[in-house]
Amino acid sequence: QAGTTFNYTSTSFSALPSGFNLIATADNLTPSAFTAQVDPAILSVWSWDAVAGTWYFYSPLLEATGGLAAVKAYADGHGFLHFQDYGKTLGVGTGFWVNRP
């Protein structure tokens, strides 16, 4: 694959446009750890599970206000998968959508 390498830092990440951005990382991080590194103001992180036919969901705002239990309750209530329930991380082989304000 060809392309320009993008190193995720809080400064460079803010250069991405608002809305949804499809990205990937070689670091094996939980969504919590990823958003803490780049931008805690991210609205949500999504990753598609083709086998289950649904999305993994994470929101730093929900975690900040109610812990991972609040993220799980939202995901479960809307038919999404909770990253932590399945040990799902953001790493090699996982593309994910980040919704920026």
Beta strands, then each sheet from edge to edge (+ up, - down):
strand 1: 19-23
strand 2: 44-49
strand 3: 54-58
strand 4: 81-82
strand 5: 96-100
sheet 1: 1+ 5- 2+ 3- 4-
end
